[in-house]
Amino acid sequence: MKEELLASIEKVLDHSQFILGHEVKTFEEKFSQYCGVNYAIGVNSGTDALFLAMKSLGVGKGDEVITVPNSFIASTSSIIATGAKPVFVDVAEDMNIDVDLIENTITDNTKAILPVHLTGRPSEMTRILEIAEDKDLFVIEDCAQAVGAEYKNQKVGSFGNVNCFSLHPLKTLNACGDGGVITTSDEEIYKQLLALRNIGLKDRDHADIWGYNSRLDTMQAAILNVKFKYFDDWTEKRRLNAKHYIDDLRNIVKVPEDNDYMKSVYHTFIIQTERRDELQRYLLENEIDTKVHYPIPIHLQVAAKALGYKKGDLPVCERQTETILSLPIYPDLTNEQMNYIISIIKSFF
């Protein structure tokens, strides 16, 4: 894609509208239509997307936000950045928030529920929305790993009051640098976010609120507009790769299994085995790179010490961190490479 990307970058260099150029608006319109929402707001990272989303809802000091401990740390650090307190709920076997445990953590200070669609698999949004409506809470979807995922034939990023995506180079729809996008169908939230991402400015000379410098770069938007044309094909290839793994490995290791009302996009493909560390070493010896997403749950990070959690508080998440292993899943993976990976795993066991 190099030549096509360079051509898009050259157009930006020619018109020189490096901040909020028309490519940003074009991308926002494409993305909002793709997700089935009224508005999309490009920002400079997925972390800022979460932070600004919460700020647009008034989340701040004294508030609590319910989320999960097995995500990338940014889903929690963004809560801390608002001045609010993260409250962790353990996960279910599918590695997403255990909806049966949410209500027990709700207090008078709870302001929002922040489910994470981990690995590109949607959380159980029907139950989450029921709880939020009953308890008068906001819902903020963390869709960083889940662009294009669907729950009951509806795209993620269209369920919550405001929803957040990462466009980091390691994500499925990726920029050549940091980037993020926020979606909503609420016009007032949209207007608030436009100001929040642009230093609070209403126009060049007037600021009605204090804001932040968090705009999606025009150059990155131009790159994303090119990549968006190929995104559905890439996603389908990931799903085919996942099916290949599942069909060949389900009797050897624990593999993810989709419900019939979900469409997962497999940002990561995570197997589970009690012999994880041995298997990872064996795969590396056979020139297969793997990762653990993520080895230390957020509630046990040093940074989280003041929150008061200890080992044993969230047992399902903690158990999974000992067994999870991410296999290669990227769209350009060939059948020959996949068959090799599968054969090495089988030979190990």
DAKADA-V40446 format. One record per backbone hydrogen bond with DSSP energy under -0.5 kcal/mol. CO is the residue of the C=O (numbers start at 1). NH is the residue of the N-H. E is the energy in kcal/mol with one decimal. If there is no record, write none. Layout:
BEGIN
co & nh & e
CO & NH & E
CO & NH & E
END
This chain:
BEGIN
co & nh & e
1 & 5 & -2.6
2 & 6 & -2.8
3 & 7 & -2.0
4 & 8 & -1.6
5 & 9 & -2.2
6 & 10 & -2.5
7 & 11 & -1.5
8 & 12 & -1.2
9 & 13 & -2.3
10 & 14 & -2.2
11 & 15 & -2.2
12 & 16 & -2.8
16 & 18 & -1.5
18 & 20 & -0.6
18 & 218 & -1.7
21 & 24 & -1.7
21 & 25 & -0.9
22 & 26 & -2.4
23 & 27 & -2.4
24 & 28 & -2.6
25 & 29 & -2.4
26 & 30 & -2.2
27 & 31 & -2.9
28 & 32 & -2.5
29 & 33 & -1.9
30 & 34 & -2.2
31 & 35 & -2.2
32 & 36 & -1.1
32 & 37 & -2.5
39 & 184 & -1.8
41 & 182 & -2.2
42 & 216 & -1.2
43 & 180 & -2.4
45 & 49 & -1.8
46 & 50 & -1.9
47 & 51 & -2.4
48 & 52 & -3.3
49 & 53 & -2.1
50 & 54 & -2.1
51 & 55 & -2.2
52 & 56 & -2.4
53 & 57 & -0.8
54 & 57 & -0.7
54 & 59 & -2.5
55 & 58 & -1.4
60 & 63 & -2.2
63 & 85 & -2.6
64 & 111 & -3.3
64 & 112 & -1.2
65 & 87 & -2.6
66 & 114 & -3.7
67 & 89 & -2.3
69 & 298 & -3.2
72 & 75 & -1.8
73 & 76 & -1.2
73 & 77 & -2.7
74 & 78 & -2.0
76 & 79 & -0.7
76 & 80 & -2.1
77 & 81 & -2.2
78 & 82 & -0.8
79 & 82 & -0.9
79 & 83 & -0.5
79 & 84 & -1.2
80 & 83 & -1.6
83 & 62 & -0.7
85 & 65 & -2.4
87 & 67 & -2.4
89 & 69 & -0.5
90 & 98 & -2.1
92 & 95 & -2.0
96 & 92 & -2.9
97 & 99 & -1.0
98 & 101 & -2.1
99 & 102 & -0.7
102 & 105 & -2.0
103 & 106 & -1.1
107 & 110 & -1.3
109 & 64 & -2.2
111 & 138 & -2.3
112 & 66 & -2.4
113 & 115 & -0.5
113 & 140 & -2.6
115 & 117 & -0.5
115 & 142 & -2.6
116 & 118 & -2.0
117 & 120 & -1.6
118 & 121 & -1.8
119 & 267 & -1.3
119 & 268 & -0.8
120 & 265 & -1.8
123 & 125 & -1.9
124 & 128 & -1.6
125 & 129 & -2.8
126 & 130 & -1.8
127 & 131 & -2.4
128 & 132 & -2.4
129 & 133 & -2.4
130 & 134 & -2.3
131 & 135 & -2.4
132 & 136 & -0.7
132 & 137 & -2.7
133 & 136 & -0.5
138 & 113 & -2.4
139 & 141 & -0.5
139 & 161 & -1.9
139 & 162 & -1.3
141 & 143 & -0.9
141 & 164 & -2.8
142 & 117 & -2.3
143 & 146 & -2.2
146 & 149 & -2.2
149 & 156 & -2.6
150 & 263 & -2.8
151 & 154 & -0.8
154 & 151 & -2.9
155 & 158 & -0.8
162 & 141 & -0.8
163 & 183 & -2.3
164 & 143 & -3.1
165 & 181 & -1.7
167 & 175 & -3.3
168 & 171 & -2.5
172 & 174 & -0.6
179 & 46 & -0.5
179 & 167 & -3.1
180 & 43 & -2.7
181 & 165 & -2.5
182 & 41 & -2.7
183 & 163 & -2.4
184 & 39 & -2.2
185 & 187 & -0.6
186 & 190 & -2.3
187 & 191 & -2.5
188 & 192 & -2.2
189 & 193 & -2.6
190 & 194 & -2.2
191 & 195 & -1.5
192 & 196 & -2.6
193 & 197 & -2.4
194 & 198 & -0.5
195 & 198 & -0.8
195 & 200 & -2.9
196 & 199 & -0.7
196 & 212 & -2.9
197 & 214 & -2.9
198 & 201 & -2.0
199 & 211 & -0.6
200 & 208 & -1.1
200 & 209 & -1.0
206 & 202 & -3.7
206 & 203 & -1.3
212 & 199 & -3.5
212 & 214 & -1.0
216 & 20 & -0.5
217 & 221 & -2.3
218 & 222 & -2.3
219 & 223 & -1.8
220 & 224 & -2.6
221 & 225 & -2.3
222 & 226 & -1.3
223 & 227 & -2.3
224 & 228 & -2.5
225 & 229 & -0.6
226 & 229 & -1.0
227 & 230 & -1.6
227 & 231 & -0.7
228 & 231 & -0.7
228 & 232 & -0.5
230 & 234 & -2.2
231 & 235 & -2.7
232 & 236 & -2.3
233 & 237 & -2.0
234 & 238 & -2.2
235 & 239 & -2.3
236 & 240 & -2.2
237 & 241 & -2.6
238 & 242 & -2.6
239 & 243 & -2.3
240 & 244 & -2.1
241 & 245 & -2.2
242 & 246 & -3.0
243 & 247 & -2.8
244 & 248 & -1.6
245 & 249 & -2.3
246 & 250 & -1.7
249 & 252 & -2.5
249 & 253 & -2.4
253 & 255 & -0.5
254 & 272 & -1.9
259 & 262 & -1.7
261 & 152 & -3.7
263 & 150 & -2.0
268 & 270 & -0.6
269 & 271 & -0.6
269 & 327 & -2.6
271 & 325 & -2.1
272 & 254 & -2.3
273 & 276 & -1.2
275 & 279 & -2.7
276 & 280 & -2.8
277 & 281 & -2.0
278 & 282 & -2.3
279 & 283 & -2.7
280 & 284 & -2.1
281 & 285 & -2.3
282 & 286 & -1.0
283 & 286 & -0.5
283 & 288 & -2.4
284 & 287 & -2.0
287 & 289 & -0.5
291 & 293 & -0.5
291 & 326 & -3.2
292 & 294 & -0.6
292 & 295 & -0.7
295 & 297 & -0.5
297 & 300 & -1.7
298 & 301 & -1.6
301 & 304 & -1.2
302 & 305 & -1.8
304 & 307 & -2.0
304 & 309 & -0.5
305 & 308 & -1.7
310 & 313 & -2.0
312 & 315 & -0.5
314 & 318 & -2.2
315 & 319 & -2.5
316 & 320 & -2.4
317 & 321 & -1.7
319 & 322 & -1.3
320 & 323 & -1.5
320 & 324 & -2.0
323 & 273 & -1.8
325 & 271 & -2.6
325 & 327 & -0.5
326 & 291 & -1.4
327 & 269 & -0.7
330 & 333 & -2.0
334 & 338 & -2.6
335 & 339 & -2.8
336 & 340 & -1.7
337 & 341 & -2.5
338 & 342 & -2.8
339 & 343 & -2.3
340 & 344 & -2.3
341 & 345 & -2.3
342 & 346 & -2.4
343 & 347 & -2.3
344 & 348 & -2.0
345 & 349 & -1.8
END
